[in-house]
Amino acid sequence: MRTLANVFLMLYLADGTMSLFDELLSFVSPLPALTQTRNFLAQIVMLLAFVLFQCLGIDQRLPKRIFLPLISFLCLVPISTMIFPTLGGPGFGLAAAAGQLLLCLLPFYYLRKMNQPGFLLPESMFQGPFFSLKNTAVFSLLGLVVLPLVSVLLLLSSANGFLQQNTASFMRVAPQGLYMADKVYRRDDKTIRLVGMIHIGEKKYYDDLVGQAAPGRTIILAEGVSDDKNLLPNKLDYGKVADYLGLTLQQEKMHFKARLIEASELEKKGGKPGADAGPQVDMLRADVDVSSFKPQTIEFLAELGKHMKESSSMAESILESDSITGKYFSPEMQQVVMGDILYHRNNELIRHLRKAVPHYDTILIPWGALHMPGIEEEVLKQGFELRQTRERMSIDFGKLLKARYATPAPSHSSR
């Protein structure tokens, strides 16, 4: 047990030191190799922290006043940025690394009070009885309360980190719910609004967005893959999932009061779409048709739609969707499918965006959050600057649980 405790202390110190250097270098010249090594070491330290916490309830000789603060800090750092997103600024990582190193003074301090030199636990601390029923009972009760809560929060924190990285911070998960970002970019008198979307969410979330379309020279570049050749007889239907969770489908509520225009109106040389529209908002379906996808993608979507339609319950729908995804998503297949449903569609939107900018004062783009990194990159490339960010809750976890377990789930037989 002494060996495990000392290995944890040494790796804890190494992790803090490496994190501090990595954070300092990130302000000057980041080293990806150092960051990867740091992340790997942090995962090992977190795993050892979990094991050591269990050992505190078994071996009463382990000094809790040393290890509990160290372990608590490892858990609180990722959770804190999720609960309080304002902490996640550029200096937070540096402060966290410095805090971790300061906590490494605890072993020095307590060992010195015991007239023991150094940083590692001496053999003399492990001479007493190994097991104590009282110690184990107290820690077992503590574990029943703390471990499930911390595990859920860490899981949410990991999910939040994944979403933030892959959606350019257009999607954030917190204990309260799922938040979507609405970002405003400006260049001279031009405005572009990028609004992260999700297929299912709170009715109020969609109602608020529909009511915020600015009148005047405004165009909405709408998302939505068409299927003019009926290549997908079974459409992807999220209705069962929405019904089960008591949520609303995006396609049912996203009805803007706008004049639907064709792409040809943007392509007229010298034309000025929207110039004579007055308060009317224009809307263009700036997405692709299924026929432009590769055969592998069409096959995958057809199979997925079929299983979603034929499944008898939400659980079955999710399980079958996972099995289909696992069957088709080899590395090669994933590259083809993601190339179609993400990058190919982004390119089509960007093509329309470039044509719309000269003719409209405001461009509203409410697209799926996973599309936003590529779209935002194009907006910034065109010289627009981020001026405002607003978050709105798309799914309230509290309401979701209350609606799911307080009343029977709505029937989806009509879908």
VEXGUTOR-114850 format. One line per field, with one value per residue: x, y, z of N, C-alpha, C in turn; residue in one letter. Coordinates in steps of 0.1 Angstrom, whole numbers. Each point is the difference from the previous one (the first is absolute). Layout:
<rs>
npx X,... $
npy Y,... $
npz Z,... $
capx X,... $
capy Y,... $
capz Z,... $
cpx X,... $
cpy Y,... $
cpz Z,... $
residu A,... $
</rs>
This chain:
<rs>
npx 8,11,3,-13,0,12,-4,-12,7,9,-10,-5,12,3,-12,1,13,-4,-11,8,9,-10,-5,12,4,-12,5,10,3,-12,2,-6,13,3,-9,4,12,-3,-8,10,9,-8,-2,12,3,-9,5,13,-5,-7,11,7,-11,0,13,-4,-10,11,10,-2,12,-7,8,-12,6,8,-6,-9,9,10,-7,-4,12,5,-9,4,13,-2,-5,9,8,-6,1,12,-6,-3,1,-6,5,8,-3,-11,5,5,-11,-6,9,-1,-14,2,9,-8,-9,10,-2,-13,5,6,-12,-9,8,2,-13,2,8,-6,12,0,-3,7,-10,5,9,5,-6,5,3,-11,-12,-2,-8,-10,-9,3,13,-1,-7,8,11,-6,-4,12,5,-10,4,13,3,-13,-1,12,-4,-12,5,8,-10,-7,10,1,-13,0,11,-6,-11,6,8,-10,-5,13,-4,-6,6,-8,5,-10,2,-2,8,-6,12,-7,10,-2,8,4,1,9,-3,4,-8,8,-11,7,-11,9,-10,7,-3,-11,0,2,-10,1,-13,3,9,-9,-10,10,5,-11,-2,12,-6,11,-10,-5,12,-8,9,-8,12,-11,0,4,4,0,-11,4,9,-4,13,-6,-7,10,-7,10,-7,1,-12,4,12,-6,-9,10,7,-12,7,4,-5,12,-3,-6,10,9,-10,10,-4,2,5,-4,13,3,9,-8,-8,8,-2,-10,6,6,-7,-11,0,-13,4,-9,5,5,-10,-2,1,11,-3,12,-5,10,-8,3,0,-7,-5,5,-6,11,0,12,0,-5,8,10,-4,0,11,6,-5,3,11,1,-5,7,8,-3,12,1,0,-10,-6,3,-4,-10,-1,3,-8,-9,2,0,-11,-4,3,5,13,0,-10,6,11,-6,-6,11,7,-11,-3,13,11,-6,-8,11,6,-12,0,13,-4,-11,7,10,-11,-3,13,2,-11,5,-8,-9,9,-11,8,-12,12,1,2,-1,-9,-2,8,-5,-12,3,7,-10,-8,9,1,-12,6,-10,-4,3,-12,-8,-1,-10,-3,-6,-8,5,6,-11,11,-2,-4,11,6,-5,2,12,2,-5,1,-9,9,0,-11,7,-12,-2,12 $
npy -12,-1,-10,-5,3,-5,-11,0,2,-9,-8,2,-1,-12,-4,5,-5,-11,0,4,-8,-10,4,1,-11,-3,9,-8,-13,-4,-10,-4,-4,11,6,-8,2,13,-1,-8,9,10,-7,-3,13,2,-9,3,12,-5,-6,11,6,-10,1,12,-7,-5,8,-1,-6,0,10,1,7,-10,-12,2,10,-9,-10,8,4,-12,-3,10,-2,-12,-4,8,-4,-12,1,5,0,10,-11,-5,11,8,7,-7,-5,12,5,-9,2,14,-1,-8,9,9,-8,-1,12,-6,-9,10,7,-10,-4,13,2,-11,11,0,-2,9,-6,-12,-9,2,-10,10,7,-11,4,9,-2,-10,-7,8,-7,9,0,-13,0,9,-6,-11,6,5,-11,-5,10,0,-13,-4,9,-3,-12,4,8,-10,-8,9,1,-13,-2,8,-6,-12,5,6,-11,-9,9,2,-6,-6,-10,2,-10,2,0,13,-1,-1,7,9,3,13,0,13,0,10,6,12,2,-10,-8,-9,-7,-6,-9,-6,-10,-6,-13,-2,7,10,0,5,-10,-8,1,0,-10,-6,5,-4,-4,7,10,3,4,-10,-10,-10,-5,-7,-9,-10,-13,3,-6,8,-9,3,3,7,-11,-4,11,7,-8,12,-3,-12,5,9,-9,-9,10,1,-2,10,-4,2,-10,-3,6,-4,8,5,13,-7,8,-11,0,1,-10,-1,4,-9,-8,9,2,7,-11,5,-13,1,7,-6,-8,12,-2,-5,-12,-1,-12,-6,-11,1,-11,-12,-7,-10,3,11,-8,-5,-11,0,14,-1,-10,7,12,-8,-6,11,6,-11,-1,13,-2,-11,7,-8,4,10,-8,-7,12,3,-11,0,13,-4,-10,9,9,-10,-4,13,3,-6,0,-8,-7,1,-2,-10,-6,2,-4,-9,-6,2,-4,-10,-2,0,-7,-7,0,-3,-8,-4,-2,-4,-6,-4,-1,1,-8,-5,6,-9,-9,-7,-7,-6,-4,-13,-2,-12,7,5,-10,-8,3,-1,-10,-3,2,-6,-10,2,0,-8,8,-9,4,-10,-5,-7,-5,-10,-3,-11,-6,1,-4,11,8,-4,0,12,4,-6,3,13,-1,-8,-7,11,-3,-8,-5,13,-2 $
npz 0,7,-8,1,13,1,-7,7,11,-5,-4,12,5,-7,3,12,1,-6,7,10,-4,-1,11,5,-6,4,8,-3,2,-2,9,-11,-2,6,-7,-10,3,2,-10,-5,4,-4,-11,0,3,-9,-8,2,-3,-10,-4,1,-6,-8,-2,0,-6,-5,-4,12,-4,-12,-1,6,10,-5,0,9,4,-2,5,10,1,-2,9,8,-5,-5,12,6,-11,3,13,0,-12,8,8,-11,5,-7,11,-2,-11,-1,4,-8,-9,2,1,-11,-4,3,-5,-8,5,-1,-9,-5,0,-4,-10,-3,1,-7,-3,-12,-6,-10,-11,0,0,12,1,9,-11,-4,13,1,6,-9,7,-3,7,9,-4,-2,11,5,-5,4,12,1,-3,8,7,3,0,2,10,5,0,4,9,3,-1,7,9,-1,1,10,5,-2,5,10,0,-1,8,2,11,-10,7,11,7,8,14,-4,-10,-12,-2,-8,-7,1,-11,2,-13,0,-12,4,-10,-2,1,6,1,7,-3,10,-7,4,-4,12,5,9,1,13,0,-6,8,9,-7,-2,12,-2,-11,-2,0,-12,-3,3,1,0,2,-4,10,-7,1,-13,-5,-10,0,12,2,9,-3,9,4,3,9,6,-6,-1,-3,-9,-4,0,-5,-6,-11,-8,-11,-4,-8,12,6,-9,2,-7,4,-11,-10,-4,-2,-13,-2,-10,10,7,-11,1,-11,10,2,6,3,4,-11,-6,8,4,8,-13,7,-7,-6,1,-6,9,-2,1,-11,4,-12,7,8,5,-9,6,-1,-13,-2,7,-6,-12,4,4,-11,-7,7,-2,-13,-1,8,11,4,8,10,-7,-1,12,5,-8,4,13,-2,-6,10,9,-7,-2,13,-11,3,-10,6,12,-7,-7,10,9,-11,-1,12,0,-6,-7,11,8,-9,0,13,1,-10,6,10,-8,-6,13,4,-13,1,11,9,1,4,1,7,0,2,-3,13,-4,-6,13,4,-10,4,13,-4,-8,10,8,-10,0,11,3,9,9,1,-2,12,-3,12,-6,10,-7,11,8,6,8,-10,-6,12,3,-13,1,13,-2,-13,-5,-6,-7,-6,-7,3,2,5 $
capx -8,9,5,-10,-1,12,0,-10,5,10,-7,-8,9,4,-11,-1,11,-1,-12,4,9,-8,-9,8,4,-11,-1,12,2,-5,6,-10,5,0,-14,-5,7,-6,-13,1,4,-11,-9,6,-1,-15,-2,6,-7,-12,4,5,-11,-6,10,-1,-10,5,12,-2,13,2,-3,-11,2,8,-5,-13,0,6,-10,-11,4,-1,-15,-7,4,-8,-14,-2,-2,-12,-11,3,7,8,13,7,7,14,9,-5,9,12,-4,-2,13,7,-7,4,13,-1,-5,11,7,-6,8,12,-4,-4,12,9,-6,3,14,4,5,-3,-13,-6,-4,11,-5,-4,-14,-7,3,-11,-10,-4,-15,-9,-14,-6,5,-6,-14,-1,3,-10,-12,4,1,-13,-6,9,5,-9,-1,12,1,-9,6,12,-5,-6,11,7,-9,1,13,-2,-10,7,11,-5,-10,5,-7,-14,-9,6,-9,2,-10,-14,-5,8,-1,5,5,-5,11,-2,13,-3,10,-6,-15,-5,-1,-2,-4,1,-8,1,-13,-1,-12,-11,3,-11,-9,3,13,-2,-9,8,9,-9,-4,11,5,-1,-6,9,8,4,-2,2,5,-5,5,-10,3,-12,1,-9,-1,-5,10,-2,-14,-2,8,5,-10,4,-12,-1,9,-5,-12,4,6,-8,6,-6,9,4,-7,-14,-1,8,-8,3,-8,10,-3,9,6,8,14,2,-2,13,10,-2,11,-5,-12,1,-11,-3,1,-14,-8,-5,2,-1,12,2,6,5,5,14,5,2,-10,5,6,14,8,6,-8,1,-7,-14,-3,0,-12,-12,-1,-3,-14,-9,0,-6,-14,-6,2,-13,1,11,12,4,5,14,9,1,8,13,5,2,11,12,2,4,10,14,8,-2,-14,-2,5,-9,-12,2,3,-12,-10,6,8,-7,-11,6,4,-11,-5,10,-1,-11,4,8,-8,-10,6,0,-13,-8,6,0,-1,-3,3,-3,4,5,12,12,4,4,15,4,-7,6,13,-3,-5,11,8,-6,3,-9,5,-10,-4,-9,-3,-11,-3,-14,-1,-8,-6,1,0,-10,-13,0,-2,-13,-10,1,-4,-12,-12,3,5,-10,0,6,-6,-4,11 $
capy 12,11,2,6,14,8,1,10,13,3,3,12,11,1,5,14,6,-1,9,14,3,0,12,12,-1,3,14,3,-10,-13,-13,-10,-12,3,0,-14,-8,5,-5,-14,-1,5,-12,-10,5,0,-14,-3,7,-8,-12,4,4,-13,-5,8,-7,-13,2,12,6,10,13,6,14,3,-5,5,12,-2,-7,9,11,-6,-1,13,9,-2,3,14,7,-4,7,14,1,12,-4,-7,9,-4,-1,-9,-12,4,1,-14,-7,6,-6,-14,0,5,-11,-9,4,-6,-11,6,7,-10,-8,8,0,-13,-1,-9,8,-4,2,-13,-6,-10,-13,0,3,-12,-10,-3,-10,3,1,5,0,13,7,-5,3,14,2,-6,9,12,-4,-1,14,8,-6,1,14,4,-8,6,13,-2,-5,11,8,-6,3,15,3,-5,8,13,-1,-3,10,14,5,4,-9,-2,-7,4,-8,5,-3,1,14,3,14,9,9,11,5,12,6,13,0,-14,-9,-15,-7,-15,-5,-14,-7,-14,-5,0,9,6,8,14,3,2,12,12,2,4,13,9,3,14,4,8,-7,-12,-13,-12,-11,-11,-13,-10,-7,-4,-13,1,-12,-10,-10,-5,-2,2,12,0,6,1,2,-9,5,12,-4,-7,10,11,12,4,-1,13,2,3,13,10,6,15,8,5,-3,-11,4,-11,4,8,14,5,-1,10,10,13,0,4,-6,6,14,6,-9,8,-7,-14,-7,-11,-12,-8,-13,0,-13,-9,-11,-13,-5,4,-9,-12,-12,-5,8,-2,-13,1,7,-8,-11,6,4,-12,-6,10,-1,-13,-2,2,9,9,-8,-8,9,4,-12,-3,10,-3,-12,4,9,-8,-9,7,10,-3,13,4,4,12,11,3,5,13,9,4,6,11,9,3,10,13,7,6,11,11,6,10,10,10,8,8,11,13,5,0,7,-10,-14,-9,-14,-9,-14,-9,4,-7,7,14,4,4,12,11,3,8,13,8,2,11,13,2,-2,-4,11,-4,-15,-2,-14,-3,-14,-7,-11,2,-14,-1,-2,-13,-11,2,-3,-14,-9,4,-3,-10,6,1,-10,4,-8,9,4 $
capz 0,1,-13,-8,5,-4,-15,-3,3,-10,-13,2,-1,-14,-8,3,-6,-15,-4,1,-12,-12,0,-2,-14,-8,-3,-8,-11,5,-5,0,6,14,3,-1,11,12,0,3,14,8,1,9,13,4,3,13,10,3,7,13,8,5,10,13,8,3,8,9,2,-10,6,-8,-1,-12,-13,-3,-7,-13,-8,-2,-10,-14,-4,0,-11,-12,3,2,-12,-6,8,-1,-13,0,5,-10,-8,-4,12,9,0,7,14,5,1,12,11,2,5,14,9,2,13,11,6,6,13,11,4,9,14,6,1,-11,-11,-14,-7,0,13,5,4,14,1,-3,9,8,-5,-14,-2,11,-4,1,-11,-12,0,-3,-14,-9,-1,-7,-14,-5,-4,-8,-13,-11,-4,-7,-13,-10,-4,-8,-13,-7,-4,-12,-11,-4,-7,-13,-7,-2,-10,-13,-5,2,12,-3,8,13,10,14,8,-2,-13,-12,-5,-14,-2,-10,-1,-9,-6,-8,-8,-4,3,-2,12,-1,13,0,12,1,0,4,-6,10,11,6,-9,2,-7,-15,-1,2,-11,-11,2,0,-13,-2,-12,-9,-9,7,-6,8,-8,8,-1,-4,-12,-8,-6,-11,-8,9,2,14,3,14,4,14,8,14,8,12,10,5,8,12,9,2,-7,-12,-12,-6,-13,3,5,-7,-11,0,-9,-10,-14,-5,-13,-6,-1,-12,3,5,-10,-11,0,3,7,14,7,12,0,0,8,11,12,-2,1,-10,5,-11,4,-5,2,-12,-2,3,-13,-1,9,-5,2,14,9,-2,5,14,5,-2,9,13,0,1,13,9,-2,4,14,7,11,0,3,-11,-11,3,-1,-14,-7,4,-7,-14,-1,2,-11,-11,2,0,-3,-14,-1,7,-8,-11,6,5,-11,-6,8,7,-8,-13,2,3,-13,-7,7,-2,-13,1,9,-7,-9,7,7,-6,-2,13,12,10,-5,11,-3,11,-4,11,7,-6,-13,3,-2,-14,-4,7,-6,-12,4,4,-11,-7,7,11,14,10,9,11,2,9,1,3,3,-9,7,14,6,11,-6,-7,9,6,-10,-4,10,7,-8,-10,-13,-11,-11,-12,-11,-11,-8 $
cpx 9,6,-10,-2,11,0,-10,6,10,-6,-9,9,5,-11,-2,11,-1,-11,4,9,-8,-9,9,4,-12,-2,11,0,-5,7,-10,4,0,-15,-6,6,-7,-14,0,4,-12,-10,5,-2,-15,-4,5,-8,-13,4,4,-11,-7,9,-1,-10,4,12,-1,13,2,-5,-11,2,9,-7,-14,0,6,-11,-12,3,-1,-14,-6,4,-8,-15,-2,-2,-13,-12,2,8,9,15,10,8,14,9,-4,9,13,-3,-2,13,8,-6,4,14,0,-5,10,9,-6,8,13,-4,-3,12,9,-6,2,15,5,4,-6,-15,-8,-3,10,-7,-6,-15,-9,3,-12,-10,-4,-15,-7,-14,-6,4,-7,-15,-3,2,-10,-12,4,0,-14,-6,9,4,-11,-1,12,1,-9,5,12,-4,-6,12,8,-9,1,13,0,-8,7,10,-6,-11,5,-7,-14,-10,8,-9,4,-10,-14,-6,10,-2,6,4,-6,11,-3,14,-3,13,-6,-15,-6,0,-3,-3,1,-7,1,-14,2,-14,-12,4,-13,-8,4,13,-2,-9,8,8,-9,-5,11,6,-2,-6,10,8,7,-3,4,5,-3,7,-12,3,-13,2,-10,-2,-5,9,-1,-14,-3,9,5,-10,4,-12,-1,9,-6,-12,4,6,-9,5,-7,10,3,-8,-14,-1,8,-7,1,-11,9,-5,10,5,8,15,3,0,13,10,-2,11,-6,-13,2,-12,-2,0,-14,-9,-7,2,0,14,1,5,3,5,14,7,1,-12,7,8,14,9,6,-9,1,-8,-15,-4,-1,-12,-13,-2,-3,-15,-9,-1,-6,-15,-6,2,-13,2,13,13,4,5,15,9,2,8,15,6,2,13,13,3,6,12,14,7,-3,-14,-2,5,-10,-13,1,3,-12,-9,5,7,-6,-11,5,5,-11,-6,10,-1,-12,3,8,-8,-10,5,-1,-14,-9,8,2,-2,-1,3,-2,3,4,13,13,5,7,16,4,-7,6,14,-1,-4,12,10,-5,2,-10,6,-11,-3,-8,-3,-11,-3,-15,-1,-10,-7,3,-1,-10,-14,-1,-3,-14,-11,1,-6,-12,-12,4,6,-11,1,6,-7,-4,12,3 $
cpy 13,3,7,15,9,2,11,14,5,4,13,13,2,6,15,8,1,9,14,4,1,13,12,0,3,14,5,-8,-13,-12,-11,-13,1,-1,-14,-8,5,-6,-15,-2,3,-12,-10,5,0,-15,-4,7,-8,-13,3,4,-13,-5,8,-6,-14,1,12,8,11,14,7,15,4,-4,6,14,-2,-6,9,11,-6,-1,13,9,-2,4,15,8,-3,8,15,3,13,-2,-5,10,-5,-2,-11,-12,3,1,-14,-7,5,-5,-14,-1,5,-11,-10,4,-7,-12,6,5,-10,-9,7,1,-13,-3,-11,9,-5,1,-13,-5,-10,-13,0,3,-12,-12,-5,-10,5,3,5,-1,13,8,-5,3,15,3,-7,9,12,-4,-2,13,7,-6,1,15,5,-7,6,14,-1,-5,12,10,-5,2,15,3,-5,9,14,-1,-2,9,14,7,5,-9,-3,-8,3,-9,5,-5,2,14,1,14,6,11,10,5,12,4,12,-1,-14,-8,-14,-6,-15,-5,-15,-7,-15,-5,0,9,6,8,15,4,4,13,13,4,5,14,11,3,15,3,8,-8,-12,-12,-11,-11,-12,-13,-10,-7,-5,-13,0,-13,-12,-12,-6,-1,1,11,-3,7,-1,1,-9,4,13,-3,-5,10,12,13,2,-2,13,3,4,15,11,5,15,6,6,-4,-10,4,-12,5,8,15,6,0,9,10,14,1,3,-7,7,15,7,-8,7,-8,-15,-6,-11,-12,-9,-14,-1,-13,-8,-9,-13,-6,4,-8,-12,-12,-6,7,-2,-14,0,7,-7,-11,6,5,-11,-6,10,-1,-13,-3,3,9,8,-8,-9,8,4,-12,-4,10,-2,-12,3,8,-8,-9,8,9,-6,13,5,5,13,13,4,7,14,10,5,9,12,10,4,10,13,8,6,12,12,6,10,12,11,8,9,12,14,6,1,7,-11,-14,-9,-15,-9,-15,-8,4,-6,7,13,3,4,12,12,3,8,14,9,3,12,14,3,-2,-3,12,-4,-15,-1,-15,-2,-15,-7,-12,2,-14,-2,-2,-13,-12,1,-5,-15,-9,4,-4,-10,7,1,-11,5,-7,8,3,-10 $
cpz 0,-14,-9,3,-5,-16,-3,3,-10,-13,1,-1,-14,-9,2,-7,-15,-4,1,-11,-13,-1,-3,-15,-9,-3,-9,-13,5,-6,1,7,15,5,1,12,13,1,4,15,10,1,10,14,5,3,14,12,4,8,15,10,6,11,13,9,5,10,9,2,-10,6,-9,-2,-11,-13,-3,-7,-14,-10,-3,-11,-14,-5,-2,-12,-13,2,1,-13,-7,7,-2,-12,-1,5,-11,-10,-3,12,10,1,7,15,6,2,12,12,4,6,15,9,2,12,12,6,7,14,11,4,9,14,7,1,-10,-11,-13,-4,1,14,5,5,14,1,-2,9,8,-7,-14,-1,13,-5,0,-12,-13,0,-3,-15,-9,-1,-8,-15,-7,-5,-10,-14,-11,-5,-8,-14,-10,-4,-9,-14,-8,-4,-12,-12,-4,-7,-15,-9,-3,-11,-14,-6,1,10,-4,8,13,9,14,8,-2,-13,-12,-5,-14,-1,-12,-1,-11,-5,-8,-8,-7,3,-2,13,-4,13,-2,13,0,2,4,-5,10,12,6,-10,0,-8,-15,-1,2,-12,-12,2,0,-14,-3,-14,-9,-10,7,-8,10,-9,8,-3,-3,-13,-7,-6,-12,-8,9,2,14,3,15,5,15,9,15,9,12,11,7,9,13,10,3,-7,-13,-12,-6,-13,2,4,-7,-12,0,-9,-10,-14,-5,-14,-5,-1,-12,2,6,-11,-12,1,1,7,15,7,13,1,1,9,12,13,-1,1,-11,7,-12,6,-5,3,-13,-2,3,-12,-1,9,-7,3,14,10,-1,6,15,5,-2,10,14,1,1,14,10,-1,5,14,7,12,-1,3,-11,-12,2,-1,-15,-7,3,-8,-15,-1,2,-13,-12,2,2,-3,-14,-2,7,-7,-11,6,5,-10,-6,9,8,-9,-13,2,5,-12,-7,7,-2,-14,0,9,-7,-10,7,7,-7,0,12,11,11,-6,12,-4,12,-4,12,5,-6,-13,3,-1,-14,-4,6,-6,-13,4,4,-11,-9,7,10,14,10,9,12,0,10,1,4,3,-9,6,15,6,11,-6,-7,9,6,-10,-3,11,8,-8,-11,-13,-11,-10,-13,-12,-12,-9,-12 $
residu M,R,T,L,A,N,V,F,L,M,L,Y,L,A,D,G,T,M,S,L,F,D,E,L,L,S,F,V,S,P,L,P,A,L,T,Q,T,R,N,F,L,A,Q,I,V,M,L,L,A,F,V,L,F,Q,C,L,G,I,D,Q,R,L,P,K,R,I,F,L,P,L,I,S,F,L,C,L,V,P,I,S,T,M,I,F,P,T,L,G,G,P,G,F,G,L,A,A,A,A,G,Q,L,L,L,C,L,L,P,F,Y,Y,L,R,K,M,N,Q,P,G,F,L,L,P,E,S,M,F,Q,G,P,F,F,S,L,K,N,T,A,V,F,S,L,L,G,L,V,V,L,P,L,V,S,V,L,L,L,L,S,S,A,N,G,F,L,Q,Q,N,T,A,S,F,M,R,V,A,P,Q,G,L,Y,M,A,D,K,V,Y,R,R,D,D,K,T,I,R,L,V,G,M,I,H,I,G,E,K,K,Y,Y,D,D,L,V,G,Q,A,A,P,G,R,T,I,I,L,A,E,G,V,S,D,D,K,N,L,L,P,N,K,L,D,Y,G,K,V,A,D,Y,L,G,L,T,L,Q,Q,E,K,M,H,F,K,A,R,L,I,E,A,S,E,L,E,K,K,G,G,K,P,G,A,D,A,G,P,Q,V,D,M,L,R,A,D,V,D,V,S,S,F,K,P,Q,T,I,E,F,L,A,E,L,G,K,H,M,K,E,S,S,S,M,A,E,S,I,L,E,S,D,S,I,T,G,K,Y,F,S,P,E,M,Q,Q,V,V,M,G,D,I,L,Y,H,R,N,N,E,L,I,R,H,L,R,K,A,V,P,H,Y,D,T,I,L,I,P,W,G,A,L,H,M,P,G,I,E,E,E,V,L,K,Q,G,F,E,L,R,Q,T,R,E,R,M,S,I,D,F,G,K,L,L,K,A,R,Y,A,T,P,A,P,S,H,S,S,R $
</rs>
